[in-house]
Amino acid sequence: MEDGAKDDYIKDIYRHASPNADTDSFLGSPTVAIDSTLSTSNSLSNLNLDTNDSSSSPPAHNDDVPDIAEVLQEMLATTELPSSTTDLDYEPELDLVGGHRRNLGQLNDYGSPRADSFVSLDPPSIGTEVEQFLSKKKQFFILSSAGKPIYTLHGSDDVILGYLGVLQTVVSAYQADESGDNLMSFRAGKTLVVVAVEGPLILAAVSKIGESESQLRAQLDVLYTQILSTLTKNQIHRIYANQSNFDLRNLLQGTDVYLDALTREIVNGSPSILLGALEPLILRKSIREEIDGVLLSCRTPSLLYGLIVSDSKLANVIRPKKHSLHPPDLILLFSMLFNTTSFRDGEHWVPICLPKFNSTGFLYAYIHFFSKSSALIQISADKNAFFELREAKQQILSQMEDKGLIKALERAEERGRFKPVDVAVPMVRHFLYKSRAHVQYVMPSYETHYYEPHMQRGLLTFYHQLHAQVNSDSSRGSNNGWRFMHLVRNSCIGFAWITPSFELYCVSGPNVSRATLAASIHSIAKWVSQHRERLFVIGGAVF
Amino acid sequence: MATPRTSSQERFAQFKLVLLGESFVGKSSLVTRFVKDEFLEQRESTIGAAFLTQTVSLEDNKTVRFEIWDTAGQERYKSLAPMYYRNANCAVVVYDITQASSLERSKAWVKELQHRAADGIIIGLAGNKLDLEDKREVPTEEARAYAEEAGLLFFETSALTGENVLELFTEIARKVPFENSTARPRMSAKGVDLNKNGGTEAQGCNC
């Protein structure tokens, strides 16, 4: 490891004073490149994994910490595992298994039945299940600060528990050194690990597909938001204050489907999560206003927000003057409604915390799908308001029916997104336009160039790269919020244009000149601006 | 009040029914079988509660419309339950015949209903998943004895095959006195208790 600096395994350990710092403040954070010479087995024993409670173990010496980080990310980065015949050549891995088991001993003391069943697997088998787990390009882990699993994207408990133990130990080692710092991220070759410590919860994202730290952090925030929406911040803090080794899965029972739906969206490259914005349903201005009118006229006293959503696209919203809705809350809500089957039948009354609105308390959502893909959502702070809102629903739907608005919505949904040709920029294959003021984005349909799912996935990966580059520290200059990025690949060219009012990402085929692209991008911005009232939900109706 | 139709002998009543029971015993599946005569192999957990209606016809020209609260079984929703059973005329408490512990949970629900729900509430005990006879943990006689002792209607049901599902709801419809029927839907909407927990609002956590 002498040449560690040139080596893929060189790690940048980012440490940060504020656990909630956003990417902007990352500019000033110290970056420490560590050249490690200690073997992984040493580093494990340095971490006191075999003590009874690693979270209260004496702070590890600073010099040792990077090595543990190295161990962890090596574990996560490794795709090739030793076969059983070469065990001796892979001593560090075996030692990790040892760490695994010691850590499980702790979990077991806390009485987790799952840990029990795991301990009987002695020694834990390093087989195809582990190989599969390690070969994943993307991982999410949510655990408690005591190291208890809460959610993972891949891997059974048998596979993940050891990794979670190491992760928890590394995070707590940083917390224990009295600097008040939290581990933020580290990198090994192409693998980036981003950690978010949210009170008693630890969330980690592992990516081998070139996403940026801020992108992964935004993804972790989406998952954290989902957990808060079920339990609220207060409840989580109260639970762990009483019992630090609580198994939160007991309380989250049944919500895995929503976390799964979100991680599926993230893994599929959801533009909504990338841009932190909602996609509106394209609707004639007059239709949108008529629906607003119906919603307003049927509003009952308990109503806080009223929304109509078609296939995850926001059609209408009414809200009190004092409160606006927060896109991250809605991204979450829409994912619950449209990526699961839970709400498709009947009427539902659901306690939900909308964390960006108020992370400490519950609101109540009346949810009803009035057609196959369109839902009416009425949100209230009053848990007894169901029948009041139900009656409002009956009036809303009968008025909409009478005025032909349900049909109009159906037609809008059938029409779907606009086509690239509508915008008259022949060289542009696809684009994402985010209005920063409305926190909404529009894009043309994928057809023509990206009709196959794998092509769409490729396009979205490319958008992530473009987004990462144009939003990277180095390209965030003074320019008053104006930025520009030109990214040339063999098969396509990407162009990003960031202004204080919008973000525009577009992709053309190869061999398109910069001048042509610049002209196209201007045309797109102009076209969107001309059609803004049809494309976006402008402010919603206010009462 | 019963709301007899004007025509000769036809009588119509509307009852509020709440389903309670541990998670994964099949409450939503029972309701779906009753309301839509469907069964979903892969069902996601209910969160909060779902509200459905279904009408059954009885002998003597009687028609009963059920307004059904299908509640979530998870522990975290426990404190919301009173909101759903408070005005209920009838309840179905569901357990899973393949999980002995789920019957114990049912007994706790029955006790809570008998203490805290409206007087005269008709309670049905449903041992669901009758199609999984080979995995049975709760003997029929044990459950029946308990039901008799506690004064409950008792059925073993299968939401999958539909066995006894309609029978369960029909028997409940027969047992609820027509006089106890809630009034017309519109009136019942206003009748929901808006005061008891007023002011809790966002603080009304469901821990």
Boltz contact constraints between the chains, C-beta under 6 A:
constraints:
  - contact:
      token1: [A, 235]
      token2: [B, 207]
      max_distance: 6.0
  - contact:
      token1: [A, 251]
      token2: [B, 76]
      max_distance: 6.0
  - contact:
      token1: [A, 253]
      token2: [B, 74]
      max_distance: 6.0
  - contact:
      token1: [A, 254]
      token2: [B, 45]
      max_distance: 6.0
  - contact:
      token1: [A, 254]
      token2: [B, 74]
      max_distance: 6.0
  - contact:
      token1: [A, 257]
      token2: [B, 44]
      max_distance: 6.0
  - contact:
      token1: [A, 340]
      token2: [B, 44]
      max_distance: 6.0
  - contact:
      token1: [A, 341]
      token2: [B, 44]
      max_distance: 6.0
  - contact:
      token1: [A, 342]
      token2: [B, 44]
      max_distance: 6.0
  - contact:
      token1: [A, 346]
      token2: [B, 50]
      max_distance: 6.0
  - contact:
      token1: [A, 346]
      token2: [B, 52]
      max_distance: 6.0
  - contact:
      token1: [A, 347]
      token2: [B, 51]
      max_distance: 6.0
  - contact:
      token1: [A, 348]
      token2: [B, 50]
      max_distance: 6.0
  - contact:
      token1: [A, 349]
      token2: [B, 48]
      max_distance: 6.0
  - contact:
      token1: [A, 349]
      token2: [B, 49]
      max_distance: 6.0
  - contact:
      token1: [A, 350]
      token2: [B, 47]
      max_distance: 6.0
  - contact:
      token1: [A, 350]
      token2: [B, 48]
      max_distance: 6.0
  - contact:
      token1: [A, 351]
      token2: [B, 48]
      max_distance: 6.0
  - contact:
      token1: [A, 351]
      token2: [B, 206]
      max_distance: 6.0
  - contact:
      token1: [A, 361]
      token2: [B, 202]
      max_distance: 6.0
  - contact:
      token1: [A, 361]
      token2: [B, 203]
      max_distance: 6.0
  - contact:
      token1: [A, 362]
      token2: [B, 202]
      max_distance: 6.0
  - contact:
      token1: [A, 362]
      token2: [B, 205]
      max_distance: 6.0
  - contact:
      token1: [A, 381]
      token2: [B, 201]
      max_distance: 6.0
  - contact:
      token1: [A, 381]
      token2: [B, 202]
      max_distance: 6.0
  - contact:
      token1: [A, 383]
      token2: [B, 204]
      max_distance: 6.0
  - contact:
      token1: [A, 384]
      token2: [B, 194]
      max_distance: 6.0
  - contact:
      token1: [A, 387]
      token2: [B, 189]
      max_distance: 6.0
  - contact:
      token1: [A, 387]
      token2: [B, 192]
      max_distance: 6.0
  - contact:
      token1: [A, 391]
      token2: [B, 189]
      max_distance: 6.0
